Amino acid sequence: MEQRTSLVTGGTGGIGRAVAGRLAGAGDRVLVVGRNETRGQEVVGDLPRPHPYQLHTYLPADLSLLADTVRFADAVAAHTERLDSVVLCAGVFAGSPEWTSEGLERSFVLNYLSRFLVIQRLLPLLGAAQRPRLVLVASAGKYRDTLDLDAIGPGQAQRRRHLAGASQFANDLLAVELSHRLRETGIEVACVYPGVVRTEVFRNARGVPRPLQALAMMVQRIVGTAPDAAADTPAFLAQDPAARGINGHFYGPGRRQLEVPPRAAQPERRTALWQASERLVEQWLAGPPGEAGLRGESPRLTACPTSTAPAVGPVATES
């Protein structure tokens, strides 16, 4: 039988774990990515196996480190010849900056920059699938543009009040830009806002005042949905044949299509972020791929003349 293979980052908890469960339950073989080996093996052991050939796999990775991101991404090729879908769920909420051993602000790398890098490294595997899907779980147009491109380099950070929103808005720009650059490849890109979800995101938040942390957790308990319910939209977009024409679209809870805000569709803003991101990850894009032995040129998306076209889709507007 032809077997679908999906990869889920942040798959050891919260929405990511729920997405992995839904994809596995519908027949996909799932590669689960996360930092905690014990939880990762537990999740893989608990995933549904409707078919005996579903050999789910845990892949360890610290996606706040670019070196580990590229190691994991290249190692994926040792486990599969293609990826039918990639769902990027890994992320954190931070109220104060924290720098990694690579000199970059941790939440920005985990929420955005490692996504930029892993997508490029996995392009050959996505391109080998018949109907590949790329789903970014973020805030899908909920944040205004507070992204300061001069504050994303080594030793730099966004202003504290913009720390969380800046990386989320970067995902908006990335989703729209990718939808242009990949539109001739057959890879469809969507960005999903899962809503308020009962996860550990605020309990694990760093640099957030305790009263605010307690308030956020209370709101989660009162109005938040369960992770499994929140996983419905990203899992549907990643897997279901009925999800057609999703490229460049934003979605919310209940599979509801959202308007792509004009600020996320600005060609010059998208291009500026792309170029800044390329400079930050340049050493991990150059040269031959890593240990898994991906063949051919480095899977790097370069600037193209059509990247300034109007946005695809309706533009009206750690786990």
ZIURUR-V573998 format. One record per pair of residues at least 4 apart in sequence whose C-alpha atoms are under 8 Angstrom apart, sorted by the first residue. I is the first residue (numbers start at 1). GAP is how many residues later the second one is. D is the distance in Angstrom with one decimal. If there is no record, write none. Layout:
# ZIURUR-V573998
{{I | GAP | D} {I | GAP | D}}
This chain:
# ZIURUR-V573998
{{3 | 24 | 7.9} {3 | 25 | 6.8} {3 | 26 | 7.2} {4 | 23 | 7.5} {4 | 24 | 5.1} {4 | 25 | 6.2} {4 | 79 | 7.5} {4 | 80 | 5.9} {5 | 23 | 5.5} {5 | 24 | 4.8} {5 | 25 | 5.8} {5 | 26 | 7.5} {5 | 75 | 7.6} {5 | 77 | 7.1} {5 | 78 | 5.4} {5 | 79 | 5.5} {5 | 80 | 7.0} {6 | 17 | 7.6} {6 | 22 | 6.5} {6 | 23 | 6.3} {6 | 24 | 4.9} {6 | 25 | 6.2} {6 | 77 | 5.7} {6 | 78 | 5.7} {6 | 79 | 4.7} {6 | 80 | 5.8} {6 | 81 | 7.7} {7 | 23 | 5.7} {7 | 24 | 4.6} {7 | 25 | 6.1} {7 | 26 | 7.5} {7 | 76 | 7.2} {7 | 78 | 6.4} {7 | 79 | 4.8} {7 | 80 | 6.3} {8 | 8 | 6.4} {8 | 11 | 7.5} {8 | 12 | 6.4} {8 | 22 | 7.3} {8 | 23 | 6.3} {8 | 24 | 5.3} {8 | 25 | 6.0} {8 | 78 | 6.0} {8 | 79 | 4.9} {8 | 80 | 6.0} {8 | 81 | 6.9} {9 | 7 | 6.6} {9 | 23 | 6.3} {9 | 24 | 4.6} {9 | 25 | 6.3} {9 | 78 | 6.6} {9 | 79 | 5.1} {9 | 80 | 5.3} {9 | 81 | 5.3} {10 | 4 | 7.9} {10 | 5 | 8.0} {10 | 6 | 5.1} {10 | 7 | 7.2} {10 | 22 | 7.6} {10 | 23 | 5.9} {10 | 24 | 5.3} {10 | 78 | 7.2} {10 | 79 | 5.1} {10 | 80 | 3.9} {10 | 81 | 7.2} {10 | 308 | 5.6} {10 | 309 | 4.9} {11 | 4 | 7.6} {11 | 5 | 4.1} {11 | 6 | 4.3} {11 | 7 | 7.7} {11 | 8 | 7.6} {11 | 9 | 6.4} {11 | 21 | 5.2} {11 | 22 | 5.5} {11 | 23 | 6.0} {11 | 29 | 7.7} {11 | 32 | 8.0} {11 | 78 | 7.3} {11 | 79 | 7.5} {11 | 308 | 7.0} {12 | 4 | 6.7} {12 | 5 | 5.2} {12 | 20 | 7.1} {12 | 21 | 7.1} {12 | 22 | 5.7} {12 | 24 | 7.5} {12 | 27 | 5.9} {12 | 28 | 5.4} {12 | 31 | 6.2} {12 | 307 | 6.2} {13 | 4 | 4.8} {13 | 5 | 7.6} {13 | 305 | 7.6} {13 | 306 | 5.2} {14 | 4 | 6.5} {14 | 184 | 7.9} {14 | 185 | 5.3} {14 | 186 | 7.1} {14 | 213 | 5.8} {14 | 305 | 6.6} {15 | 4 | 6.1} {15 | 74 | 7.0} {15 | 184 | 7.6} {15 | 212 | 4.9} {15 | 213 | 6.9} {15 | 215 | 6.6} {15 | 216 | 5.7} {16 | 4 | 6.2} {16 | 72 | 8.0} {16 | 73 | 5.4} {16 | 74 | 7.2} {16 | 215 | 7.5} {16 | 303 | 7.6} {17 | 4 | 6.2} {17 | 26 | 7.3} {18 | 4 | 6.3} {18 | 209 | 6.0} {18 | 210 | 5.0} {18 | 213 | 5.7} {19 | 4 | 6.2} {19 | 209 | 7.3} {19 | 212 | 5.0} {19 | 213 | 7.4} {19 | 215 | 7.1} {19 | 216 | 5.6} {20 | 4 | 6.0} {20 | 10 | 6.5} {20 | 12 | 7.1} {20 | 27 | 7.5} {21 | 4 | 5.9} {21 | 26 | 5.6} {21 | 27 | 6.7} {22 | 4 | 6.3} {22 | 209 | 7.6} {22 | 210 | 7.8} {22 | 213 | 6.5} {23 | 4 | 6.6} {23 | 5 | 5.5} {23 | 6 | 7.8} {23 | 7 | 7.2} {23 | 212 | 6.3} {23 | 216 | 7.1} {24 | 4 | 4.7} {24 | 5 | 6.0} {24 | 6 | 6.2} {24 | 23 | 6.3} {24 | 24 | 5.6} {24 | 25 | 6.6} {24 | 26 | 7.9} {25 | 22 | 7.5} {25 | 23 | 5.1} {25 | 24 | 6.6} {25 | 25 | 6.4} {26 | 24 | 7.5} {27 | 22 | 7.2} {27 | 23 | 6.2} {27 | 24 | 6.8} {27 | 27 | 7.5} {28 | 26 | 7.1} {29 | 25 | 5.0} {29 | 26 | 6.1} {29 | 27 | 5.4} {30 | 25 | 7.7} {30 | 26 | 5.0} {30 | 27 | 6.5} {31 | 25 | 5.9} {31 | 26 | 4.8} {31 | 27 | 5.8} {31 | 28 | 6.8} {32 | 8 | 7.1} {32 | 12 | 7.2} {32 | 24 | 7.7} {32 | 25 | 6.1} {32 | 26 | 4.8} {32 | 27 | 6.0} {33 | 7 | 7.5} {33 | 25 | 6.0} {33 | 26 | 4.9} {33 | 27 | 5.8} {33 | 28 | 6.5} {34 | 6 | 6.5} {34 | 24 | 7.8} {34 | 25 | 6.8} {34 | 26 | 5.4} {34 | 27 | 5.6} {34 | 28 | 7.0} {34 | 56 | 8.0} {34 | 284 | 7.7} {34 | 285 | 7.0} {35 | 5 | 7.7} {35 | 25 | 5.4} {35 | 26 | 5.2} {35 | 27 | 5.3} {36 | 4 | 5.9} {36 | 24 | 7.2} {37 | 4 | 6.1} {37 | 21 | 8.0} {37 | 23 | 6.5} {38 | 4 | 6.2} {39 | 4 | 6.1} {40 | 4 | 6.3} {40 | 18 | 5.7} {40 | 19 | 7.8} {40 | 20 | 7.7} {41 | 4 | 6.1} {41 | 17 | 6.2} {42 | 4 | 6.3} {43 | 4 | 6.2} {44 | 12 | 5.9} {44 | 13 | 6.3} {44 | 14 | 6.3} {47 | 9 | 7.6} {49 | 5 | 5.9} {50 | 4 | 7.7} {59 | 13 | 7.1} {60 | 12 | 7.2} {61 | 7 | 6.0} {61 | 8 | 6.5} {61 | 11 | 6.1} {62 | 6 | 6.0} {62 | 7 | 6.7} {63 | 5 | 6.6} {63 | 6 | 5.3} {63 | 27 | 7.9} {63 | 46 | 7.4} {63 | 47 | 5.5} {63 | 51 | 6.0} {64 | 5 | 7.7} {64 | 36 | 7.3} {64 | 42 | 5.6} {64 | 43 | 7.3} {64 | 45 | 5.3} {64 | 46 | 4.5} {64 | 50 | 6.9} {65 | 4 | 6.2} {65 | 35 | 7.1} {65 | 36 | 7.8} {65 | 37 | 7.0} {65 | 44 | 7.3} {65 | 45 | 7.8} {65 | 49 | 7.6} {66 | 4 | 6.2} {66 | 36 | 7.9} {66 | 43 | 7.8} {66 | 48 | 6.1} {66 | 51 | 7.7} {66 | 215 | 7.6} {66 | 218 | 7.6} {67 | 4 | 6.3} {67 | 217 | 7.3} {68 | 4 | 6.1} {69 | 4 | 6.1} {69 | 45 | 6.4} {69 | 48 | 7.6} {69 | 49 | 6.5} {70 | 4 | 6.0} {70 | 47 | 7.3} {70 | 48 | 6.6} {70 | 51 | 7.2} {70 | 214 | 6.9} {70 | 220 | 7.5} {71 | 4 | 6.2} {71 | 219 | 6.5} {71 | 220 | 7.3} {72 | 4 | 6.4} {73 | 4 | 7.8} {73 | 45 | 6.0} {73 | 48 | 6.1} {73 | 49 | 6.4} {74 | 47 | 6.8} {74 | 48 | 7.6} {74 | 215 | 6.6} {74 | 216 | 5.3} {74 | 217 | 6.3} {74 | 218 | 5.1} {74 | 219 | 7.3} {74 | 220 | 7.0} {75 | 4 | 7.5} {75 | 215 | 7.4} {75 | 216 | 6.3} {75 | 217 | 4.6} {76 | 4 | 6.6} {76 | 216 | 7.0} {77 | 4 | 6.1} {77 | 5 | 7.8} {77 | 48 | 7.5} {77 | 215 | 5.5} {77 | 216 | 7.4} {77 | 217 | 6.8} {78 | 214 | 5.5} {81 | 44 | 6.3} {81 | 47 | 7.5} {82 | 42 | 7.8} {82 | 43 | 4.3} {82 | 44 | 5.9} {82 | 45 | 7.6} {82 | 46 | 5.3} {82 | 47 | 5.7} {83 | 42 | 5.2} {83 | 43 | 4.8} {83 | 44 | 8.0} {83 | 45 | 7.2} {83 | 46 | 6.1} {83 | 49 | 7.1} {84 | 42 | 6.2} {84 | 45 | 5.3} {84 | 46 | 7.3} {84 | 47 | 6.6} {84 | 48 | 4.7} {84 | 49 | 6.4} {85 | 41 | 7.1} {85 | 47 | 5.5} {85 | 48 | 4.6} {85 | 49 | 5.7} {85 | 50 | 7.7} {85 | 153 | 5.6} {85 | 154 | 7.1} {86 | 47 | 6.4} {86 | 48 | 5.0} {86 | 49 | 6.3} {86 | 152 | 7.3} {87 | 47 | 6.1} {87 | 48 | 4.7} {87 | 49 | 6.1} {87 | 50 | 7.3} {87 | 147 | 7.3} {87 | 151 | 7.0} {88 | 27 | 7.2} {88 | 46 | 8.0} {88 | 47 | 6.3} {88 | 48 | 5.1} {88 | 49 | 5.9} {89 | 47 | 6.8} {89 | 48 | 5.2} {89 | 49 | 7.6} {90 | 20 | 7.0} {90 | 21 | 6.9} {90 | 228 | 5.0} {90 | 229 | 5.9} {91 | 16 | 7.4} {91 | 19 | 5.7} {91 | 20 | 4.7} {91 | 227 | 4.8} {91 | 228 | 6.7} {92 | 15 | 6.2} {92 | 18 | 7.2} {92 | 19 | 6.6} {92 | 109 | 6.3} {92 | 112 | 8.0} {92 | 113 | 6.9} {92 | 226 | 5.5} {92 | 227 | 7.5} {93 | 14 | 7.2} {93 | 71 | 6.1} {93 | 108 | 6.3} {93 | 109 | 6.7} {93 | 111 | 7.9} {93 | 112 | 5.3} {93 | 113 | 7.3} {94 | 13 | 6.5} {94 | 69 | 6.9} {94 | 70 | 6.1} {94 | 111 | 5.3} {94 | 112 | 5.1} {94 | 113 | 6.1} {94 | 114 | 6.8} {95 | 65 | 6.1} {95 | 66 | 7.3} {95 | 68 | 6.6} {95 | 69 | 7.2} {95 | 110 | 7.2} {95 | 111 | 6.0} {95 | 112 | 4.4} {95 | 113 | 4.7} {96 | 64 | 5.6} {96 | 67 | 7.2} {96 | 110 | 6.7} {96 | 111 | 4.7} {96 | 112 | 7.2} {97 | 8 | 6.1} {97 | 9 | 7.2} {97 | 10 | 7.5} {97 | 60 | 6.4} {97 | 61 | 7.9} {97 | 63 | 7.2} {97 | 66 | 7.5} {97 | 110 | 7.8} {98 | 7 | 5.5} {98 | 8 | 5.6} {98 | 9 | 7.5} {99 | 4 | 5.6} {99 | 5 | 5.2} {99 | 6 | 4.5} {99 | 7 | 5.4} {99 | 56 | 7.1} {100 | 4 | 5.6} {100 | 5 | 6.3} {100 | 6 | 5.7} {102 | 52 | 7.7} {103 | 51 | 4.8} {103 | 52 | 5.6} {104 | 4 | 7.9} {104 | 5 | 7.1} {104 | 48 | 7.4} {104 | 49 | 6.4} {104 | 50 | 4.7} {104 | 51 | 6.0} {104 | 52 | 7.1} {105 | 4 | 6.4} {105 | 47 | 7.4} {105 | 49 | 7.5} {105 | 50 | 7.1} {105 | 51 | 6.9} {105 | 52 | 6.1} {106 | 4 | 6.1} {107 | 4 | 5.8} {107 | 56 | 8.0} {107 | 57 | 7.7} {107 | 60 | 7.7} {108 | 4 | 5.6} {108 | 5 | 6.4} {108 | 44 | 7.6} {108 | 55 | 7.9} {108 | 59 | 5.5} {109 | 4 | 4.4} {109 | 5 | 5.4} {110 | 4 | 5.8} {110 | 5 | 7.5} {111 | 4 | 7.2} {111 | 56 | 6.0} {111 | 57 | 7.2} {112 | 4 | 6.4} {112 | 55 | 5.8} {112 | 56 | 7.4} {112 | 58 | 6.7} {112 | 59 | 6.2} {113 | 4 | 6.4} {113 | 164 | 6.9} {114 | 4 | 5.9} {115 | 4 | 6.0} {116 | 4 | 6.7} {116 | 58 | 7.7} {116 | 161 | 7.5} {117 | 4 | 6.4} {117 | 164 | 6.9} {117 | 167 | 8.0} {117 | 168 | 7.8} {118 | 4 | 6.1} {119 | 4 | 6.1} {120 | 179 | 5.6} {120 | 180 | 5.5} {120 | 181 | 6.7} {121 | 164 | 7.9} {121 | 168 | 7.9} {121 | 177 | 7.6} {121 | 178 | 5.6} {121 | 179 | 7.3} {122 | 4 | 6.3} {122 | 177 | 7.4} {123 | 4 | 5.9} {123 | 176 | 6.1} {124 | 4 | 6.4} {124 | 175 | 6.6} {125 | 4 | 7.1} {126 | 6 | 5.7} {126 | 7 | 7.8} {126 | 61 | 7.1} {127 | 5 | 7.0} {127 | 58 | 6.9} {127 | 59 | 7.6} {127 | 60 | 6.9} {131 | 55 | 6.7} {131 | 56 | 6.8} {131 | 57 | 7.9} {132 | 54 | 6.9} {132 | 55 | 5.0} {132 | 56 | 6.4} {133 | 54 | 5.7} {133 | 55 | 5.0} {133 | 56 | 6.1} {133 | 57 | 8.0} {133 | 104 | 7.4} {133 | 105 | 5.4} {133 | 106 | 7.7} {134 | 53 | 7.0} {134 | 54 | 6.0} {134 | 55 | 4.8} {134 | 56 | 6.4} {134 | 104 | 6.9} {135 | 54 | 5.9} {135 | 55 | 5.0} {135 | 56 | 5.8} {135 | 57 | 7.2} {135 | 99 | 6.6} {135 | 102 | 7.2} {135 | 103 | 6.5} {136 | 35 | 7.4} {136 | 39 | 7.3} {136 | 53 | 7.8} {136 | 54 | 6.3} {136 | 55 | 4.7} {136 | 56 | 6.1} {137 | 54 | 6.0} {137 | 55 | 4.8} {137 | 56 | 6.2} {137 | 57 | 7.1} {137 | 97 | 7.2} {138 | 30 | 6.0} {138 | 33 | 6.7} {138 | 34 | 8.0} {138 | 53 | 6.7} {138 | 54 | 5.9} {138 | 55 | 5.5} {138 | 56 | 7.6} {139 | 4 | 7.1} {139 | 29 | 5.9} {139 | 30 | 7.6} {139 | 33 | 7.8} {139 | 52 | 7.9} {139 | 53 | 6.6} {139 | 54 | 4.5} {139 | 55 | 7.5} {140 | 28 | 7.8} {140 | 29 | 7.8} {140 | 31 | 7.7} {140 | 32 | 5.9} {140 | 51 | 5.6} {140 | 52 | 5.5} {140 | 53 | 5.0} {140 | 110 | 5.8} {140 | 111 | 7.0} {140 | 112 | 7.7} {140 | 120 | 7.9} {141 | 28 | 7.1} {141 | 31 | 6.4} {141 | 109 | 7.7} {141 | 118 | 7.9} {141 | 119 | 6.5} {141 | 120 | 6.1} {141 | 123 | 7.3} {143 | 22 | 5.8} {143 | 23 | 7.9} {143 | 25 | 6.9} {143 | 26 | 6.0} {144 | 21 | 7.4} {144 | 25 | 6.9} {144 | 119 | 7.7} {145 | 20 | 8.0} {145 | 21 | 6.9} {145 | 24 | 6.2} {145 | 118 | 6.9} {146 | 16 | 6.1} {146 | 19 | 6.8} {146 | 20 | 5.4} {146 | 23 | 7.7} {147 | 11 | 7.4} {147 | 15 | 7.6} {147 | 18 | 7.8} {147 | 19 | 4.5} {147 | 20 | 7.3} {147 | 22 | 7.0} {147 | 23 | 7.1} {148 | 4 | 7.2} {148 | 10 | 6.5} {148 | 18 | 7.6} {149 | 124 | 6.9} {149 | 127 | 7.2} {150 | 6 | 7.9} {151 | 5 | 4.8} {151 | 6 | 4.9} {151 | 7 | 5.5} {152 | 4 | 5.6} {152 | 5 | 5.8} {152 | 6 | 7.2} {153 | 4 | 7.7} {153 | 127 | 7.0} {157 | 6 | 7.5} {158 | 4 | 6.0} {158 | 5 | 5.2} {158 | 8 | 7.3} {159 | 4 | 5.9} {162 | 4 | 5.7} {163 | 4 | 7.1} {164 | 4 | 6.7} {165 | 4 | 6.1} {166 | 4 | 6.2} {167 | 4 | 6.5} {168 | 4 | 6.8} {169 | 4 | 6.5} {169 | 95 | 7.6} {170 | 4 | 6.1} {170 | 103 | 7.6} {171 | 4 | 6.0} {171 | 20 | 7.9} {172 | 4 | 6.5} {172 | 19 | 7.1} {172 | 92 | 5.7} {173 | 4 | 6.1} {173 | 91 | 5.1} {173 | 92 | 6.9} {173 | 96 | 7.6} {173 | 97 | 5.3} {173 | 100 | 7.8} {174 | 4 | 5.9} {174 | 96 | 6.9} {174 | 100 | 7.6} {175 | 4 | 6.2} {175 | 14 | 6.4} {175 | 15 | 6.5} {175 | 16 | 6.2} {175 | 73 | 6.6} {176 | 4 | 6.7} {176 | 72 | 5.4} {176 | 73 | 7.9} {176 | 88 | 7.1} {176 | 89 | 6.5} {176 | 94 | 7.9} {176 | 135 | 6.5} {176 | 136 | 7.2} {177 | 4 | 6.4} {177 | 90 | 8.0} {177 | 93 | 6.1} {177 | 94 | 7.7} {177 | 130 | 6.9} {178 | 4 | 5.8} {178 | 11 | 6.9} {178 | 70 | 7.9} {179 | 4 | 5.7} {179 | 9 | 6.7} {179 | 10 | 5.6} {179 | 11 | 8.0} {179 | 68 | 5.8} {179 | 69 | 5.0} {179 | 133 | 6.8} {180 | 68 | 7.8} {180 | 126 | 7.3} {180 | 127 | 5.8} {180 | 129 | 7.7} {180 | 131 | 7.4} {180 | 132 | 7.1} {181 | 120 | 7.5} {181 | 123 | 7.2} {181 | 125 | 7.7} {181 | 126 | 6.2} {182 | 4 | 7.0} {182 | 5 | 6.0} {182 | 6 | 7.5} {183 | 4 | 6.7} {183 | 5 | 7.2} {183 | 64 | 7.7} {187 | 60 | 8.0} {188 | 57 | 7.8} {188 | 58 | 6.4} {188 | 59 | 4.5} {188 | 60 | 7.5} {189 | 57 | 6.8} {189 | 58 | 4.8} {189 | 59 | 5.7} {189 | 60 | 7.5} {190 | 47 | 7.6} {190 | 56 | 6.1} {190 | 57 | 5.8} {190 | 58 | 5.6} {190 | 59 | 5.3} {190 | 60 | 5.9} {190 | 61 | 7.5} {191 | 57 | 7.7} {191 | 58 | 6.6} {191 | 59 | 4.8} {191 | 60 | 6.3} {192 | 41 | 7.4} {192 | 42 | 6.5} {192 | 58 | 5.8} {192 | 59 | 4.8} {192 | 60 | 5.7} {193 | 57 | 7.7} {193 | 58 | 6.2} {193 | 59 | 4.8} {193 | 60 | 6.9} {194 | 36 | 5.3} {194 | 37 | 7.3} {194 | 39 | 7.5} {194 | 58 | 5.8} {194 | 59 | 5.4} {195 | 29 | 7.7} {195 | 30 | 7.8} {195 | 35 | 7.1} {195 | 57 | 6.9} {195 | 58 | 6.1} {196 | 24 | 6.3} {196 | 27 | 7.1} {196 | 28 | 4.7} {196 | 29 | 6.4} {197 | 23 | 6.2} {197 | 27 | 4.5} {197 | 28 | 4.8} {197 | 29 | 5.9} {197 | 30 | 6.1} {197 | 33 | 6.7} {198 | 22 | 5.3} {198 | 23 | 6.3} {198 | 26 | 5.3} {198 | 27 | 5.9} {198 | 28 | 5.6} {198 | 29 | 6.4} {199 | 21 | 7.9} {199 | 27 | 8.0} {199 | 28 | 7.0} {200 | 4 | 6.0} {201 | 4 | 6.1} {201 | 117 | 7.5} {201 | 118 | 7.8} {202 | 11 | 6.1} {202 | 14 | 6.7} {202 | 15 | 6.3} {203 | 10 | 7.0} {203 | 14 | 7.1} {205 | 8 | 7.8} {208 | 4 | 6.7} {208 | 5 | 6.1} {209 | 4 | 6.1} {210 | 4 | 6.0} {211 | 4 | 6.2} {212 | 4 | 6.1} {213 | 4 | 6.2} {214 | 4 | 6.2} {215 | 4 | 6.3} {216 | 4 | 6.3} {217 | 4 | 6.3} {218 | 4 | 6.2} {219 | 4 | 5.9} {219 | 5 | 6.9} {220 | 4 | 4.4} {220 | 5 | 7.8} {225 | 4 | 6.4} {225 | 5 | 6.6} {226 | 4 | 6.4} {227 | 4 | 6.0} {228 | 4 | 6.8} {230 | 23 | 6.6} {231 | 4 | 6.0} {232 | 4 | 6.0} {232 | 21 | 7.9} {232 | 22 | 7.3} {232 | 23 | 7.6} {233 | 4 | 6.2} {233 | 18 | 7.6} {233 | 19 | 7.3} {233 | 20 | 6.3} {233 | 21 | 6.3} {233 | 22 | 4.9} {234 | 4 | 6.1} {235 | 4 | 6.0} {235 | 5 | 7.7} {236 | 4 | 5.1} {236 | 7 | 6.8} {236 | 19 | 7.9} {237 | 6 | 5.5} {237 | 9 | 7.6} {239 | 4 | 7.8} {246 | 67 | 7.8} {247 | 65 | 6.9} {247 | 66 | 7.0} {248 | 63 | 7.2} {248 | 64 | 4.9} {248 | 65 | 5.2} {249 | 8 | 7.1} {249 | 9 | 7.4} {249 | 10 | 7.8} {249 | 11 | 6.9} {249 | 63 | 7.2} {249 | 64 | 5.1} {249 | 65 | 7.0} {250 | 7 | 6.0} {250 | 8 | 5.2} {250 | 9 | 6.6} {250 | 10 | 6.2} {251 | 4 | 6.2} {251 | 5 | 5.5} {251 | 6 | 4.4} {251 | 7 | 5.1} {252 | 4 | 5.2} {252 | 5 | 6.3} {252 | 6 | 6.4} {259 | 55 | 5.8} {259 | 56 | 5.9} {259 | 57 | 6.1} {259 | 58 | 5.9} {260 | 4 | 6.8} {260 | 5 | 7.3} {260 | 53 | 7.5} {260 | 54 | 6.1} {260 | 55 | 4.8} {260 | 56 | 6.4} {260 | 57 | 6.1} {261 | 4 | 6.8} {261 | 54 | 6.2} {261 | 55 | 6.2} {261 | 56 | 4.6} {262 | 4 | 6.5} {262 | 53 | 6.3} {262 | 54 | 6.5} {262 | 55 | 5.5} {264 | 5 | 7.9} {264 | 6 | 7.5} {265 | 5 | 7.3} {265 | 45 | 7.3} {265 | 46 | 5.6} {265 | 50 | 7.4} {266 | 4 | 6.2} {267 | 4 | 6.0} {267 | 40 | 7.1} {267 | 41 | 5.0} {267 | 42 | 7.3} {267 | 43 | 7.7} {268 | 4 | 6.0} {268 | 40 | 7.5} {269 | 4 | 6.3} {270 | 4 | 6.2} {271 | 4 | 6.1} {271 | 36 | 7.8} {272 | 4 | 6.2} {273 | 4 | 6.0} {274 | 4 | 6.2} {275 | 4 | 6.4} {276 | 4 | 6.4} {277 | 4 | 6.3} {278 | 4 | 5.5} {281 | 4 | 6.4} {282 | 4 | 6.1} {285 | 13 | 6.6} {285 | 14 | 7.8} {285 | 15 | 6.7} {286 | 12 | 6.8} {287 | 11 | 6.5} {288 | 8 | 8.0} {288 | 9 | 6.9} {288 | 10 | 5.9} {289 | 4 | 6.3} {289 | 5 | 5.8} {289 | 6 | 7.5} {289 | 9 | 6.1} {290 | 4 | 7.2} {303 | 4 | 7.1} {311 | 4 | 6.7}}
